[in-house]
Amino acid sequence: MPETNFTDAFAKSTLTVMAFVAAASSPAAQAPTSPPLSSTIGQTEIQEGEWISGEAEDAILNFSDGARASLDVHAHARILSLSVDGAHLLLEQGRIEWSPGEEHLPLRLEAGPFEVTCNSAAVVEWLGPERSVAIESFDAPVFVSGPLVGEAHRVPSASTLVVRL
């Protein structure tokens, strides 16, 4: 009966497992990830944290996935974050029209005490002095959370929700 050297066999199998783990965790072996969204108004790149407004005319915020957020004259918004999961904006005042891009990434929008998630074309208007929000959905439902509507209230497609506090 041949003699087996268990130490050599264990060392070879350990090296094989370590080589497999190293290859699987290498950057080339990992699934490709999408870059985070970027945004521009005209030719000017807009960064997270920047305020945008439609002063003399509508401001059109273009995103790298083809999405657009159009702010009406006198609307004010701030980009809270841009990521591979979509955009997150704060609407301080006014009306914003959302058109999703090719990847249909959502827009999360804070409007007063409300949080609105738009997965398709929608219009959101927050009137701070009147403490009212109006949400119009077009192609698919929009979801809103906040006072009087609760958590994740569904605004069906082709409908409008108005809430006055």
OpenMM code with the backbone's topology and positions (N, CA, C; nanometers):
from openmm import Vec3, app, unit

residues = "MET PRO GLU THR ASN PHE THR ASP ALA PHE ALA LYS SER THR LEU THR VAL MET ALA PHE VAL ALA ALA ALA SER SER PRO ALA ALA GLN ALA PRO THR SER PRO PRO LEU SER SER THR ILE GLY GLN THR GLU ILE GLN GLU GLY GLU TRP ILE SER GLY GLU ALA GLU ASP ALA ILE LEU ASN PHE SER ASP GLY ALA ARG ALA SER LEU ASP VAL HIS ALA HIS ALA ARG ILE LEU SER LEU SER VAL ASP GLY ALA HIS LEU LEU LEU GLU GLN GLY ARG ILE GLU TRP SER PRO GLY GLU GLU HIS LEU PRO LEU ARG LEU GLU ALA GLY PRO PHE GLU VAL THR CYS ASN SER ALA ALA VAL VAL GLU TRP LEU GLY PRO GLU ARG SER VAL ALA ILE GLU SER PHE ASP ALA PRO VAL PHE VAL SER GLY PRO LEU VAL GLY GLU ALA HIS ARG VAL PRO SER ALA SER THR LEU VAL VAL ARG LEU".split()
positions = [
    Vec3(0.0848, -0.1174, 0.0000),
    Vec3(0.0000, 0.0000, 0.0000),
    Vec3(0.0894, 0.1239, 0.0000),
    Vec3(0.0655, 0.2183, -0.0977),
    Vec3(0.1496, 0.3363, -0.1030),
    Vec3(0.1226, 0.4278, 0.0164),
    Vec3(0.2264, 0.4973, 0.0590),
    Vec3(0.2153, 0.5862, 0.1733),
    Vec3(0.1695, 0.7251, 0.1241),
    Vec3(0.0679, 0.7840, 0.1895),
    Vec3(0.0155, 0.9150, 0.1509),
    Vec3(0.0695, 1.0208, 0.2462),
    Vec3(0.1192, 1.1272, 0.1895),
    Vec3(0.1673, 1.2371, 0.2714),
    Vec3(0.0539, 1.3396, 0.2808),
    Vec3(-0.0178, 1.3352, 0.3934),
    Vec3(-0.1345, 1.4216, 0.4101),
    Vec3(-0.0973, 1.5690, 0.4164),
    Vec3(0.0182, 1.6005, 0.4652),
    Vec3(0.0607, 1.7402, 0.4737),
    Vec3(0.0745, 1.8010, 0.3345),
    Vec3(0.1374, 1.7259, 0.2408),
    Vec3(0.1524, 1.7761, 0.1043),
    Vec3(0.0174, 1.7901, 0.0349),
    Vec3(-0.0709, 1.6913, 0.0532),
    Vec3(-0.2029, 1.6957, -0.0101),
    Vec3(-0.2845, 1.8133, 0.0431),
    Vec3(-0.2781, 1.8371, 0.1749),
    Vec3(-0.3511, 1.9482, 0.2350),
    Vec3(-0.2972, 2.0818, 0.1837),
    Vec3(-0.1646, 2.0943, 0.1767),
    Vec3(-0.1034, 2.2185, 0.1295),
    Vec3(-0.1425, 2.2467, -0.0144),
    Vec3(-0.1440, 2.1444, -0.1015),
    Vec3(-0.1818, 2.1640, -0.2415),
    Vec3(-0.3276, 2.2059, -0.2542),
    Vec3(-0.4164, 2.1427, -0.1771),
    Vec3(-0.5586, 2.1789, -0.1869),
    Vec3(-0.5822, 2.3184, -0.1301),
    Vec3(-0.5100, 2.3564, -0.0250),
    Vec3(-0.5235, 2.4906, 0.0317),
    Vec3(-0.4780, 2.5955, -0.0683),
    Vec3(-0.3662, 2.5704, -0.1369),
    Vec3(-0.3178, 2.6645, -0.2380),
    Vec3(-0.4163, 2.6776, -0.3531),
    Vec3(-0.4776, 2.5656, -0.3921),
    Vec3(-0.5757, 2.5690, -0.5008),
    Vec3(-0.6958, 2.6542, -0.4614),
    Vec3(-0.7467, 2.6354, -0.3377),
    Vec3(-0.8612, 2.7135, -0.2905),
    Vec3(-0.8232, 2.8616, -0.2808),
    Vec3(-0.7052, 2.8931, -0.2315),
    Vec3(-0.6629, 3.0325, -0.2199),
    Vec3(-0.6503, 3.0982, -0.3567),
    Vec3(-0.5991, 3.0238, -0.4548),
    Vec3(-0.5861, 3.0781, -0.5898),
    Vec3(-0.7233, 3.1052, -0.6500),
    Vec3(-0.8203, 3.0163, -0.6249),
    Vec3(-0.9553, 3.0344, -0.6766),
    Vec3(-1.0208, 3.1573, -0.6136),
    Vec3(-1.0075, 3.1738, -0.4809),
    Vec3(-1.0654, 3.2881, -0.4117),
    Vec3(-1.0027, 3.4177, -0.4611),
    Vec3(-0.8712, 3.4190, -0.4802),
    Vec3(-0.8036, 3.5392, -0.5294),
    Vec3(-0.8502, 3.5752, -0.6696),
    Vec3(-0.8661, 3.4754, -0.7560),
    Vec3(-0.9114, 3.5023, -0.8929),
    Vec3(-1.0543, 3.5542, -0.8931),
    Vec3(-1.1403, 3.4973, -0.8080),
    Vec3(-1.2808, 3.5386, -0.8045),
    Vec3(-1.2968, 3.6791, -0.7484),
    Vec3(-1.2056, 3.7220, -0.6617),
    Vec3(-1.2200, 3.8549, -0.6030),
    Vec3(-1.1411, 3.9618, -0.6775),
    Vec3(-1.0747, 3.9242, -0.7849),
    Vec3(-0.9997, 4.0234, -0.8622),
    Vec3(-1.0964, 4.1172, -0.9331),
    Vec3(-1.0561, 4.2428, -0.9575),
    Vec3(-1.1456, 4.3385, -1.0241),
    Vec3(-1.1950, 4.2891, -1.1598),
    Vec3(-1.1141, 4.2153, -1.2318),
    Vec3(-1.1550, 4.1679, -1.3644),
    Vec3(-1.2653, 4.0636, -1.3558),
    Vec3(-1.2708, 3.9893, -1.2427),
    Vec3(-1.3695, 3.8824, -1.2300),
    Vec3(-1.5031, 3.9327, -1.1778),
    Vec3(-1.5083, 4.0523, -1.1220),
    Vec3(-1.6321, 4.1033, -1.0662),
    Vec3(-1.7212, 4.1593, -1.1759),
    Vec3(-1.8519, 4.1562, -1.1484),
    Vec3(-1.9485, 4.2067, -1.2460),
    Vec3(-1.9269, 4.3561, -1.2668),
    Vec3(-1.9425, 4.4048, -1.3889),
    Vec3(-1.9242, 4.5478, -1.4128),
    Vec3(-2.0336, 4.6278, -1.3426),
    Vec3(-1.9967, 4.7430, -1.2915),
    Vec3(-2.0950, 4.8293, -1.2262),
    Vec3(-2.1121, 4.9551, -1.3092),
    Vec3(-2.2314, 5.0097, -1.3030),
    Vec3(-2.2599, 5.1338, -1.3745),
    Vec3(-2.1980, 5.2496, -1.2982),
    Vec3(-2.1513, 5.3504, -1.3687),
    Vec3(-2.1013, 5.4686, -1.2982),
    Vec3(-2.2188, 5.5434, -1.2362),
    Vec3(-2.1940, 5.6215, -1.1306),
    Vec3(-2.3033, 5.6995, -1.0732),
    Vec3(-2.3530, 5.8018, -1.1747),
    Vec3(-2.4744, 5.8464, -1.1541),
    Vec3(-2.5309, 5.9492, -1.2417),
    Vec3(-2.4480, 6.0765, -1.2339),
    Vec3(-2.4484, 6.1494, -1.3411),
    Vec3(-2.3954, 6.2852, -1.3414),
    Vec3(-2.5052, 6.3732, -1.3999),
    Vec3(-2.4936, 6.5042, -1.3789),
    Vec3(-2.5988, 6.5930, -1.4271),
    Vec3(-2.5382, 6.7225, -1.4783),
    Vec3(-2.6090, 6.7823, -1.5738),
    Vec3(-2.5664, 6.9084, -1.6325),
    Vec3(-2.6882, 6.9978, -1.6563),
    Vec3(-2.6628, 7.1273, -1.6592),
    Vec3(-2.7584, 7.2242, -1.7118),
    Vec3(-2.6831, 7.2915, -1.8247),
    Vec3(-2.7292, 7.2684, -1.9464),
    Vec3(-2.6533, 7.3138, -2.0620),
    Vec3(-2.5209, 7.2400, -2.0655),
    Vec3(-2.4104, 7.3122, -2.0699),
    Vec3(-2.2768, 7.2517, -2.0703),
    Vec3(-2.2134, 7.2495, -1.9307),
    Vec3(-2.2833, 7.3010, -1.8298),
    Vec3(-2.2273, 7.3119, -1.6958),
    Vec3(-2.2612, 7.1889, -1.6133),
    Vec3(-2.1581, 7.1228, -1.5606),
    Vec3(-2.1820, 7.0070, -1.4750),
    Vec3(-2.2323, 7.0535, -1.3394),
    Vec3(-2.3336, 6.9849, -1.2876),
    Vec3(-2.3943, 7.0181, -1.1596),
    Vec3(-2.3606, 6.9055, -1.0624),
    Vec3(-2.3060, 6.9408, -0.9481),
    Vec3(-2.2605, 6.8440, -0.8488),
    Vec3(-2.3620, 6.8262, -0.7367),
    Vec3(-2.3443, 6.7177, -0.6603),
    Vec3(-2.4248, 6.6973, -0.5401),
    Vec3(-2.4075, 6.8179, -0.4483),
    Vec3(-2.5163, 6.8590, -0.3870),
    Vec3(-2.5128, 6.9721, -0.2950),
    Vec3(-2.5419, 7.1060, -0.3590),
    Vec3(-2.5372, 7.1138, -0.4913),
    Vec3(-2.5610, 7.2423, -0.5585),
    Vec3(-2.7098, 7.2735, -0.5673),
    Vec3(-2.7393, 7.4028, -0.5560),
    Vec3(-2.8755, 7.4524, -0.5743),
    Vec3(-2.8954, 7.4861, -0.7213),
    Vec3(-3.0152, 7.4593, -0.7694),
    Vec3(-3.0504, 7.4959, -0.9069),
    Vec3(-3.1840, 7.5687, -0.9026),
    Vec3(-3.2026, 7.6576, -0.9967),
    Vec3(-3.3299, 7.7303, -1.0001),
    Vec3(-3.3596, 7.7753, -1.1410),
    Vec3(-3.4890, 7.7898, -1.1672),
    Vec3(-3.5340, 7.8476, -1.2917),
    Vec3(-3.5555, 7.9944, -1.2661),
    Vec3(-3.4591, 8.0755, -1.2999),
    Vec3(-3.4699, 8.2183, -1.2666),
    Vec3(-3.5442, 8.2944, -1.3745),
    Vec3(-3.4838, 8.3169, -1.4887),
    Vec3(-3.5514, 8.3906, -1.5955),
    Vec3(-3.6277, 8.2954, -1.6866),
    Vec3(-3.5855, 8.1691, -1.6880),
    Vec3(-3.6524, 8.0686, -1.7718),
    Vec3(-3.6406, 7.9339, -1.7034),
    Vec3(-3.7083, 7.8339, -1.7568),
    Vec3(-3.7014, 7.7006, -1.6988),
    Vec3(-3.5571, 7.6505, -1.6991),
    Vec3(-3.5191, 7.5805, -1.5922),
    Vec3(-3.3873, 7.5167, -1.5843),
    Vec3(-3.4074, 7.3690, -1.6143),
    Vec3(-3.3343, 7.3178, -1.7112),
    Vec3(-3.3473, 7.1769, -1.7474),
    Vec3(-3.2216, 7.1041, -1.7031),
    Vec3(-3.2391, 7.0136, -1.6081),
    Vec3(-3.1311, 6.9342, -1.5532),
    Vec3(-3.1276, 6.8027, -1.6299),
    Vec3(-3.0183, 6.7789, -1.7025),
    Vec3(-3.0026, 6.6569, -1.7815),
    Vec3(-2.9127, 6.5594, -1.7071),
    Vec3(-2.9547, 6.4340, -1.7017),
    Vec3(-2.8782, 6.3306, -1.6333),
    Vec3(-2.8092, 6.2408, -1.7348),
    Vec3(-2.7008, 6.1765, -1.6911),
    Vec3(-2.6191, 6.0953, -1.7812),
    Vec3(-2.6925, 5.9737, -1.8368),
    Vec3(-2.8018, 5.9305, -1.7748),
    Vec3(-2.8779, 5.8165, -1.8283),
    Vec3(-2.9876, 5.8616, -1.9249),
    Vec3(-2.9935, 5.9913, -1.9545),
    Vec3(-3.0941, 6.0440, -2.0464),
    Vec3(-3.2160, 6.1028, -1.9775),
    Vec3(-3.2244, 6.0916, -1.8442),
    Vec3(-3.3372, 6.1480, -1.7699),
    Vec3(-3.3267, 6.3004, -1.7689),
    Vec3(-3.4429, 6.3650, -1.7470),
    Vec3(-3.4480, 6.5118, -1.7415),
    Vec3(-3.5387, 6.5550, -1.6275),
    Vec3(-3.4952, 6.6597, -1.5600),
    Vec3(-3.5779, 6.7245, -1.4589),
    Vec3(-3.5865, 6.8709, -1.4990),
    Vec3(-3.7067, 6.9155, -1.5283),
    Vec3(-3.7272, 7.0530, -1.5721),
    Vec3(-3.7915, 7.1321, -1.4589),
    Vec3(-3.7216, 7.2354, -1.4132),
    Vec3(-3.7744, 7.3220, -1.3080),
    Vec3(-3.8369, 7.4443, -1.3716),
    Vec3(-3.9591, 7.4749, -1.3315),
    Vec3(-4.0271, 7.5947, -1.3812),
    Vec3(-3.9582, 7.7209, -1.3299),
    Vec3(-3.9923, 7.8321, -1.3942),
    Vec3(-3.9427, 7.9620, -1.3500),
    Vec3(-3.9758, 7.9787, -1.2013),
    Vec3(-3.8818, 8.0270, -1.1245),
    Vec3(-3.8934, 8.0537, -0.9817),
    Vec3(-3.8915, 7.9279, -0.8948),
    Vec3(-3.8703, 7.8102, -0.9528),
    Vec3(-3.8554, 7.6887, -0.8724),
    Vec3(-3.7121, 7.6816, -0.8205),
    Vec3(-3.6957, 7.6227, -0.7013),
    Vec3(-3.5636, 7.6066, -0.6403),
    Vec3(-3.5491, 7.4625, -0.5937),
    Vec3(-3.4367, 7.3997, -0.6295),
    Vec3(-3.4121, 7.2616, -0.5890),
    Vec3(-3.2643, 7.2433, -0.5606),
    Vec3(-3.2331, 7.1393, -0.4863),
    Vec3(-3.0947, 7.1056, -0.4535),
    Vec3(-3.0725, 6.9582, -0.4823),
    Vec3(-2.9583, 6.9266, -0.5412),
    Vec3(-2.9243, 6.7863, -0.5657),
    Vec3(-2.8663, 6.7299, -0.4367),
    Vec3(-2.9387, 6.6367, -0.3754),
    Vec3(-2.8904, 6.5745, -0.2520),
    Vec3(-2.7925, 6.4621, -0.2819),
    Vec3(-2.8237, 6.3797, -0.3836),
    Vec3(-2.7303, 6.2735, -0.4206),
    Vec3(-2.7573, 6.2256, -0.5628),
    Vec3(-2.6511, 6.1760, -0.6232),
    Vec3(-2.6564, 6.1117, -0.7544),
    Vec3(-2.5832, 5.9794, -0.7391),
    Vec3(-2.6488, 5.8697, -0.7744),
    Vec3(-2.5857, 5.7390, -0.7565),
    Vec3(-2.6283, 5.6455, -0.8689),
    Vec3(-2.5803, 5.5233, -0.8624),
    Vec3(-2.6200, 5.4230, -0.9617),
    Vec3(-2.7667, 5.3859, -0.9430),
    Vec3(-2.8255, 5.4240, -0.8277),
    Vec3(-2.9658, 5.3920, -0.7992),
    Vec3(-3.0619, 5.5033, -0.8362),
    Vec3(-3.0129, 5.6175, -0.8856),
    Vec3(-3.1004, 5.7259, -0.9254),
    Vec3(-3.0604, 5.8581, -0.8617),
    Vec3(-3.1479, 5.9559, -0.8767),
    Vec3(-3.1226, 6.0901, -0.8255),
    Vec3(-3.2114, 6.1167, -0.7042),
    Vec3(-3.1609, 6.2005, -0.6128),
    Vec3(-3.2354, 6.2399, -0.4939),
    Vec3(-3.2254, 6.3915, -0.4840),
    Vec3(-3.3387, 6.4588, -0.4976),
    Vec3(-3.3424, 6.6045, -0.4980),
    Vec3(-3.4315, 6.6575, -0.3870),
    Vec3(-3.4023, 6.7786, -0.3443),
    Vec3(-3.4864, 6.8524, -0.2510),
    Vec3(-3.5530, 6.9638, -0.3305),
    Vec3(-3.6853, 6.9646, -0.3348),
    Vec3(-3.7596, 7.0709, -0.4021),
    Vec3(-3.8029, 7.1698, -0.2947),
    Vec3(-3.7358, 7.2841, -0.2898),
    Vec3(-3.7660, 7.3846, -0.1875),
    Vec3(-3.8934, 7.4614, -0.2209),
    Vec3(-3.9126, 7.4864, -0.3491),
    Vec3(-4.0285, 7.5648, -0.3930),
    Vec3(-4.0491, 7.5430, -0.5416),
    Vec3(-4.1740, 7.5362, -0.5840),
    Vec3(-4.2042, 7.5348, -0.7257),
    Vec3(-4.2398, 7.3984, -0.7824),
    Vec3(-4.2239, 7.3904, -0.9130),
    Vec3(-4.2727, 7.2753, -0.9907),
    Vec3(-4.1566, 7.2127, -1.0673),
    Vec3(-4.1524, 7.0790, -1.0643),
    Vec3(-4.0503, 7.0044, -1.1366),
    Vec3(-4.1180, 6.8948, -1.2183),
    Vec3(-4.0753, 6.8825, -1.3416),
    Vec3(-4.1282, 6.7777, -1.4299),
    Vec3(-4.0177, 6.6762, -1.4528),
    Vec3(-4.0468, 6.5493, -1.4254),
    Vec3(-3.9496, 6.4409, -1.4350),
    Vec3(-3.9786, 6.3526, -1.5554),
    Vec3(-3.8757, 6.3290, -1.6358),
    Vec3(-3.8834, 6.2339, -1.7474),
    Vec3(-3.7695, 6.1356, -1.7293),
    Vec3(-3.7989, 6.0076, -1.7063),
    Vec3(-3.6918, 5.9109, -1.6802),
    Vec3(-3.6067, 5.8856, -1.8041),
    Vec3(-3.4873, 5.8356, -1.7807),
    Vec3(-3.3952, 5.8027, -1.8892),
    Vec3(-3.4102, 5.6590, -1.9354),
    Vec3(-3.3123, 5.6145, -2.0128),
    Vec3(-3.3155, 5.4800, -2.0713),
    Vec3(-3.3182, 5.3700, -1.9664),
    Vec3(-3.2512, 5.3924, -1.8531),
    Vec3(-3.2439, 5.2899, -1.7487),
    Vec3(-3.3612, 5.2975, -1.6514),
    Vec3(-3.4468, 5.3960, -1.6655),
    Vec3(-3.5643, 5.4161, -1.5796),
    Vec3(-3.5269, 5.4189, -1.4318),
    Vec3(-3.4153, 5.4881, -1.4006),
    Vec3(-3.3780, 5.5055, -1.2605),
    Vec3(-3.4769, 5.6014, -1.1954),
    Vec3(-3.5104, 5.5789, -1.0695),
    Vec3(-3.6105, 5.6635, -1.0051),
    Vec3(-3.5548, 5.7986, -0.9616),
    Vec3(-3.6460, 5.8922, -0.9469),
    Vec3(-3.6170, 6.0204, -0.8845),
    Vec3(-3.6803, 6.0154, -0.7469),
    Vec3(-3.6002, 6.0366, -0.6440),
    Vec3(-3.6534, 6.0566, -0.5092),
    Vec3(-3.6519, 6.2059, -0.4858),
    Vec3(-3.7655, 6.2579, -0.4482),
    Vec3(-3.7817, 6.4017, -0.4367),
    Vec3(-3.8410, 6.4342, -0.3012),
    Vec3(-3.7724, 6.5193, -0.2263),
    Vec3(-3.8275, 6.5697, -0.1004),
    Vec3(-3.8923, 6.7038, -0.1299),
    Vec3(-4.0198, 6.7144, -0.0958),
    Vec3(-4.0967, 6.8369, -0.1187),
    Vec3(-4.1684, 6.8686, 0.0117),
    Vec3(-4.1123, 6.9645, 0.0869),
    Vec3(-4.1678, 6.9916, 0.2192),
    Vec3(-4.1577, 6.8663, 0.3036),
    Vec3(-4.2643, 6.8300, 0.3751),
    Vec3(-4.2593, 6.7098, 0.4585),
    Vec3(-4.2897, 6.5809, 0.3811),
    Vec3(-4.2959, 6.5890, 0.2499),
    Vec3(-4.3303, 6.4737, 0.1668),
    Vec3(-4.2069, 6.4180, 0.0967),
    Vec3(-4.2065, 6.2864, 0.0772),
    Vec3(-4.1056, 6.2232, -0.0069),
    Vec3(-4.1788, 6.1532, -0.1200),
    Vec3(-4.1393, 6.1864, -0.2420),
    Vec3(-4.2050, 6.1345, -0.3617),
    Vec3(-4.1041, 6.0503, -0.4390),
    Vec3(-4.1458, 5.9328, -0.4833),
    Vec3(-4.0603, 5.8474, -0.5663),
    Vec3(-4.1264, 5.8332, -0.7027),
    Vec3(-4.0575, 5.8837, -0.8040),
    Vec3(-4.1076, 5.8800, -0.9416),
    Vec3(-4.0282, 5.7767, -1.0206),
    Vec3(-4.0957, 5.6719, -1.0647),
    Vec3(-4.0325, 5.5702, -1.1483),
    Vec3(-4.0648, 5.5910, -1.2955),
    Vec3(-4.1484, 5.6869, -1.3226),
    Vec3(-4.1860, 5.7195, -1.4604),
    Vec3(-4.2163, 5.8691, -1.4662),
    Vec3(-4.2616, 5.9153, -1.5810),
    Vec3(-4.2881, 6.0588, -1.5997),
    Vec3(-4.3892, 6.1094, -1.4971),
    Vec3(-4.3553, 6.2250, -1.4372),
    Vec3(-4.4424, 6.2826, -1.3348),
    Vec3(-4.4120, 6.4308, -1.3193),
    Vec3(-4.5069, 6.5014, -1.2581),
    Vec3(-4.4886, 6.6419, -1.2219),
    Vec3(-4.5171, 6.6528, -1.0729),
    Vec3(-4.4260, 6.7222, -1.0021),
    Vec3(-4.4445, 6.7462, -0.8590),
    Vec3(-4.4328, 6.8962, -0.8358),
    Vec3(-4.5294, 6.9513, -0.7605),
    Vec3(-4.5264, 7.0933, -0.7277),
    Vec3(-4.5414, 7.1084, -0.5771),
    Vec3(-4.4452, 7.1786, -0.5163),
    Vec3(-4.4517, 7.2089, -0.3738),
    Vec3(-4.4617, 7.3598, -0.3583),
    Vec3(-4.5678, 7.4020, -0.2914),
    Vec3(-4.5892, 7.5441, -0.2642),
    Vec3(-4.5744, 7.5622, -0.1135),
    Vec3(-4.4531, 7.5992, -0.0723),
    Vec3(-4.4212, 7.6115, 0.0699),
    Vec3(-4.5129, 7.7039, 0.1470),
    Vec3(-4.5335, 7.8290, 0.1004),
    Vec3(-4.6194, 7.9202, 0.1766),
    Vec3(-4.7630, 7.8671, 0.1933),
    Vec3(-4.8131, 7.7970, 0.0925),
    Vec3(-4.9482, 7.7403, 0.1005),
    Vec3(-4.9480, 7.6025, 0.1660),
    Vec3(-4.8270, 7.5467, 0.1865),
    Vec3(-4.8093, 7.4125, 0.2434),
    Vec3(-4.8937, 7.3095, 0.1687),
    Vec3(-4.8779, 7.3092, 0.0366),
    Vec3(-4.9515, 7.2119, -0.0443),
    Vec3(-4.8581, 7.1459, -0.1450),
    Vec3(-4.8880, 7.0215, -0.1736),
    Vec3(-4.8131, 6.9459, -0.2737),
    Vec3(-4.9132, 6.8905, -0.3738),
    Vec3(-4.8755, 6.8951, -0.5007),
    Vec3(-4.9562, 6.8353, -0.6080),
    Vec3(-4.8652, 6.7399, -0.6842),
    Vec3(-4.9134, 6.6188, -0.7052),
    Vec3(-4.8349, 6.5159, -0.7743),
    Vec3(-4.9191, 6.4615, -0.8872),
    Vec3(-4.8658, 6.4692, -1.0077),
    Vec3(-4.9353, 6.4169, -1.1255),
    Vec3(-4.8500, 6.3061, -1.1857),
    Vec3(-4.9090, 6.1874, -1.1988),
    Vec3(-4.8368, 6.0758, -1.2609),
    Vec3(-4.8924, 6.0537, -1.4010),
    Vec3(-4.8078, 6.0037, -1.4893),
    Vec3(-4.8495, 5.9858, -1.6283),
    Vec3(-4.8525, 5.8390, -1.6687),
    Vec3(-4.7364, 5.7757, -1.6776),
    Vec3(-4.7263, 5.6406, -1.7335),
    Vec3(-4.7411, 5.5288, -1.6320),
    Vec3(-4.6993, 5.5535, -1.5103),
    Vec3(-4.6973, 5.4492, -1.4065),
    Vec3(-4.7189, 5.5156, -1.2720),
    Vec3(-4.7477, 5.4371, -1.1702),
    Vec3(-4.7731, 5.4970, -1.0392),
    Vec3(-4.6517, 5.5724, -0.9839),
    Vec3(-4.6810, 5.6701, -0.9003),
    Vec3(-4.5821, 5.7448, -0.8244),
    Vec3(-4.6164, 5.7184, -0.6781),
    Vec3(-4.5147, 5.7145, -0.5932),
    Vec3(-4.5383, 5.6864, -0.4516),
    Vec3(-4.4997, 5.8072, -0.3683),
    Vec3(-4.5843, 5.8386, -0.2691),
    Vec3(-4.5607, 5.9534, -0.1830),
    Vec3(-4.5796, 5.9110, -0.0379),
    Vec3(-4.4931, 5.9632, 0.0481),
    Vec3(-4.5033, 5.9415, 0.1921),
    Vec3(-4.5051, 6.0774, 0.2594),
    Vec3(-4.5813, 6.0890, 0.3680),
    Vec3(-4.5843, 6.2146, 0.4417),
    Vec3(-4.7136, 6.2332, 0.5171),
    Vec3(-4.7321, 6.3531, 0.5732),
    Vec3(-4.8532, 6.3811, 0.6507),
    Vec3(-4.9799, 6.3604, 0.5680),
    Vec3(-5.0793, 6.3080, 0.6311),
    Vec3(-5.2126, 6.2846, 0.5752),
    Vec3(-5.2181, 6.1717, 0.4719),
    Vec3(-5.1042, 6.1281, 0.4164),
    Vec3(-5.1066, 6.0194, 0.3174),
    Vec3(-5.0416, 5.8925, 0.3692),
    Vec3(-4.9644, 5.9010, 0.4766),
    Vec3(-4.8995, 5.7834, 0.5337),
    Vec3(-4.7739, 5.7452, 0.4565),
    Vec3(-4.7401, 5.6167, 0.4645),
    Vec3(-4.6185, 5.5648, 0.4011),
    Vec3(-4.6495, 5.5038, 0.2658),
    Vec3(-4.5718, 5.5389, 0.1672),
    Vec3(-4.5772, 5.4808, 0.0331),
    Vec3(-4.7189, 5.4778, -0.0252),
    Vec3(-4.7875, 5.5907, -0.0174),
    Vec3(-4.9199, 5.6032, -0.0785),
    Vec3(-4.9039, 5.6011, -0.2305),
    Vec3(-4.9810, 5.5197, -0.2974),
    Vec3(-4.9722, 5.5013, -0.4429),
    Vec3(-5.0604, 5.6031, -0.5145),
    Vec3(-4.9980, 5.6806, -0.6034),
    Vec3(-5.0734, 5.7708, -0.6906),
    Vec3(-5.0803, 5.6992, -0.8249),
    Vec3(-5.1983, 5.6467, -0.8639),
    Vec3(-5.2085, 5.5673, -0.9875),
    Vec3(-5.1685, 5.6472, -1.1117),
    Vec3(-5.1312, 5.5751, -1.2150),
    Vec3(-5.0964, 5.6427, -1.3409),
    Vec3(-5.2167, 5.7204, -1.3918),
    Vec3(-5.1884, 5.8273, -1.4646),
    Vec3(-5.2900, 5.9147, -1.5234),
    Vec3(-5.3819, 5.9756, -1.4170),
    Vec3(-5.3237, 6.0124, -1.3016),
    Vec3(-5.4053, 6.0767, -1.1980),
    Vec3(-5.3227, 6.1814, -1.1247),
    Vec3(-5.3922, 6.2607, -1.0427),
    Vec3(-5.3293, 6.3681, -0.9686),
    Vec3(-5.3713, 6.3590, -0.8219),
    Vec3(-5.2748, 6.3846, -0.7342),
    Vec3(-5.3015, 6.3905, -0.5908),
    Vec3(-5.2617, 6.5299, -0.5440),
    Vec3(-5.3525, 6.5956, -0.4700),
    Vec3(-5.3229, 6.7256, -0.4108),
    Vec3(-5.3449, 6.7117, -0.2597),
    Vec3(-5.2445, 6.7550, -0.1822),
    Vec3(-5.2543, 6.7507, -0.0360),
    Vec3(-5.2238, 6.8900, 0.0168),
    Vec3(-5.3163, 6.9428, 0.0980),
    Vec3(-5.2977, 7.0727, 0.1624),
    Vec3(-5.2913, 7.0497, 0.3127),
    Vec3(-5.1868, 7.1013, 0.3726),
    Vec3(-5.1699, 7.0851, 0.5183),
    Vec3(-5.2350, 7.1980, 0.5956),
] * unit.nanometer
topology = app.Topology()
chain = topology.addChain("A")
for resn in residues:
    res = topology.addResidue(resn, chain)
    for name in ("N", "CA", "C"):
        topology.addAtom(name, app.Element.getBySymbol(name[0]), res)
